[in-house]
Amino acid sequence: MLYKCEATFTGETRVTYATYPALNSVHGCILFVRQVEDHVDMNHVAETLAQWGWSDVVVKSAKPIQAESLNQPSMHVFRQHYEECLEQGDSLVWYP
């Protein structure tokens, strides 16, 4: 599943970021979550983002991942997150 969210970065994480967001800054996020069923699980999203160091999560939208869409040139940037999600269970993209 893909969850498009807005959340606040707390910095309370064991995850290593290439570039860390500023503490207490609010950002848009896309959370990739490996799920068996295509249902929205807000509790799991909040728990997962908390592990990544985010709080005050607002889910803007959720939809199943369409793997074939990653073949489009504009979507290649997300391919690594899809693969990480398959391997690790989730993957996060944050943006300003």
FENBELRA-V270347 format. One line per field, one symbol per residue. phi: phi as a letter, one per 20 degrees, with the letter a starting at -180 (. if undefined). Layout:
phi: ???
This chain:
phi: .ddeccbdeenebdfedfceffgmedcfccdecfcfdedfcffffffffffencclfceeabbffdgfffefgfdggegffffffffdoabcdcbf
